[in-house]
Amino acid sequence: MEKYKYILFFNEISITAIDKVGGKNASLGEMYNQLNPKGINIPNGFALTAKAYRLFRKQNKLEKPLNDLLFILDTKEYSNLSPIGEKARALILSAPIPSEIYDEIHRAYQSLSKQSGMNNLGVAVRSSATSEDLPSASFAGQMQSFLNISGDNQVMDAIHRCFASLFTDRAIKYRHDMGFANLDIAISVGVQQMVRSDKAASGVAFTIDPDTGFQNAIIINSIWGLGENIVQGTVTPDEWMVFKPILEKANLNPIIKRHCGRKEFTMIYAEKSNTESAENTIINTETSLEKQNQFSLTDKEVIQLGQWCYQIEKHYDKAMDIEWAKDALNNQLYIVQARPETVHAKENKQVREVYQLKEKGTLLTKGIALGDKIATGKARILTNTNEGDQLLDGEILVTDFTNPDWDPIMKKASAIITNKGGRTSHAAIVARELGTVAVLGSGNATSVIKNGQQITVSCAEGKEGNVYDGELKWEIKEHDFSLLAVPVTNPMLILADPERAFELSYYPTNGIGLMRVEFAISNTIKIHPLALCEPEKISDASVQSEIAALTKDYDDGKNYFVDKLAEAVSIVAAAFYPKEVIVRMSDFKSNEYANLIGGKYFEPVEENPMIGFRGASRYYSDFYRKGFALECEAMKKVRNEMGLDNVKLMIPFCRTIEEGKKVLDEMKANGLVQGENGLEVYVMIEIPSNVILANEFAKLFDGFSIGSNDLTQLTLGLDRDSSLVSYLFSEQNPAVKHLISETIRAAKRNKIEVGLCGQAPSDIPEFAQFLVEKGINSISFTPDALISGIENILKAESKHEEKRNEMLNTLSHGNNF
């Protein structure tokens, strides 16, 4: 290989060269040498070193004029930032690149073109700033990149403009914000073979969930065309969630969630021109409706990317932020950049603040939630950065999308709302860095929100962020796990919303004692399962169109139900893996089922649905058998196809032994065989008949879960929803406690697990004491009640131990006589 003084090819670069070529190029060299041989495709290239930039600056005597300019910068209000930045860039661009550097760039570019077998190879030219005094400074997103560059003249112009981009307004301010304005900052420039993703797809991936810091998920975003649209936030991308522990297991599908984004624009190469300029080499076009509704990657490609990302993470031994691209010419995937993930990951703190709305307002719009907090303020709609001075401190920024030029403006906002952008867009990155609440990719925020309107932005309701009219009240509860001891009795969670699973996985529990699938059905699926099995029975055109809109990506609506329910369960199972997750099969009442889309065509009208056609009795009935088959198919997919065998299933409201047998037979007919692949099936103890025949139920099922609300209601013969008799409702009632005692005793006798799901053990210390003394295995709490519940268990166990010791002492003294 030719000798160069100012050029290093990727095969000459390792991660230790950050001070010479910046973090971006050092990482590319490291991967090219270490991971390319292992089958991870890295496009070849070279880096112009920071030494070249310093020579350029020295030969053109730029140090003093640049320093003089920066000396007069208003570092309080940055009122003169734009003219200073403009003058600095003009100084750089008017200074010639030294001939020895020019010659080396020419030779290196021609060598790279020759290696690729092409004349005037198309390349990406990217800035990579660094400092000998601060080699870890990444300057992520602050400097410029140029795509679709070809020919000596464009390459030289792009490199020259990369030098100048060290003095963009945002880069100057960034250095001051980060506290290294006075360091000897230099710039390296990477020149890398361009992947023809303009006719295929590209995107980003994180080897950690960027919102919660959950470490077992890889998040992959993808769009049609060049990846700049994702970074700039001009589009809402496709998104996949890949579960790491399953990635290395053969014949299992590690994709636990997928979402088809709108992908509004596709960035492509501009037609070739003879211009010497590196600008205007790409154009943005509107994506066709057909391609907007298509996923931009296949599942096979997503899994391959997931495996590569996992390998990269293991190589660096840290979470990574990765850019990738697909080449349309050879249909191959490539990794084009990787850097340590720092901005997005939250610390796994022992003290967590939980925000909760105390009232609801009119929903204006919704989108992707960033952060888990709530903010309120006046909306300020801005169309471009020139209007930035209109945004007052504490107001809520509402705009189409953001890019790095918006950074100074965004810092003043109490919340950020955009029409476009995904969880890996510029707006998302800045929002996480600032700890600002943000709702992204709403689609219509700038049209449905009025300038100056008082609004409330809530990102405390799951992965979906909601924007409400008016100033709503909320509360903040602090959960401190640091001082909690681990009780003998297993504390577990009751979970309805799967979107909270990653966040809740940090809570001190032994898994999920009750996952209610009704939330996923009513909030995500929304359609009655029988309306998907028997669509011909739906005669209302408006209902038909609603169903068609939700199932547009599916030839068969039944697959829509299976996929969405499987996704909801798999997210929870992945979050707590390998801890057990007990999933209760659907327990809607007939009136609740009727509220689903198409439900009124199938559901009976009952006088008292609470004790009517619910739970087990539906599953084997000719009426609902087809719907239950879809639930079974979803559970089979989670356990067998996705490998999440920590999922256990639970049957609610099973009135008789015969009914239990029929349900297990129905599950078997649908491929869910008790004991096969370790499948355990629990039954809920919520009817007095369950307790009276507990021994027989214990022979049929693998575990008991006491549903204290229904058991109390049916023991005392009262409607728990009726305010007229609510004063009689008490789990402390002796009759209720007697039945609970008998259940625990029967479980112990038959050597099966028994737990309880309900509010009472967290609200009533005496009730927790009662359960502990009876020897219950686990108690499940809602997330907001977990801390007080664990504290009550610990107190109860301490008292129980004291009583036991007293008894032993008494017996010991008695034996002395």
Secondary structure, DSSP 4 states (H G I P E B T S, - for coil): ----SSEEEGGG--GGGHHHHHHHHHHHHHHHHHTGGGT-----EEEE-HHHHHHHHHHTT-HHHHHHHHHT--TTT-TTHHHHHHHHHHHHHHSPPPHHHHHHHHHHHHHHHHHHT-SS--EEEEEEEEESS-TT---TTTS-EEEEE-SHHHHHHHHHHHHHGGGSHHHHHHHHHHT-TTS-EEEEEEEEEPP-GGGSEEEEEESS-TTT--TTEEEEEEEEB-THHHHHT-S--EEEEEEHHHHTSTT---EEEEE-----EEEEEPPP---S-SSS-EEEEEPPHHHHTS-SS-HHHHHHHHHHHHHHHHHHTS-EEEEEEEETTTTEEEEEEEEE--SSPPP--SEEEEEEESS---EEEEEEEESS-EEEEEEEE-SSGGGGGGPPTTPEEEES---GGGHHHHTT-SEEEESS--TTSHHHHHHHHHT-EEEE--SSHHHHSPTT-EEEEE--SSSEEEEEES---EEEEEEE-TTPPPPSSEEEEEE--GGGHHHHTTSS-SEEEEEETHHHIIIII-B-HHHHH-GGG---HHHHHHHHHHTTT-SSHHHHHHHHHHHHHHHHHHHHTTSEEEEEPP---HHHHHTSBTGGGTPPP-S-GGGSS-THHHHTSTTTHHHHHHHHHHHHIIIIIS--TTEEEEE-S--SHHHHHHHHHHHHHTT--TTGGG--EEEEE-SHHHHHTHHHHHHHSSEEEEEHHHHHHHHHT--TT-TTTGGG--TTSHHHHHHHHHHHHHHHHTT-EEEEESSHHHH-HHHHHHHHHHT-SEEEE-GGGHHHHHHHHHHHHHHHHHHHHHHHHHHHHHTT-
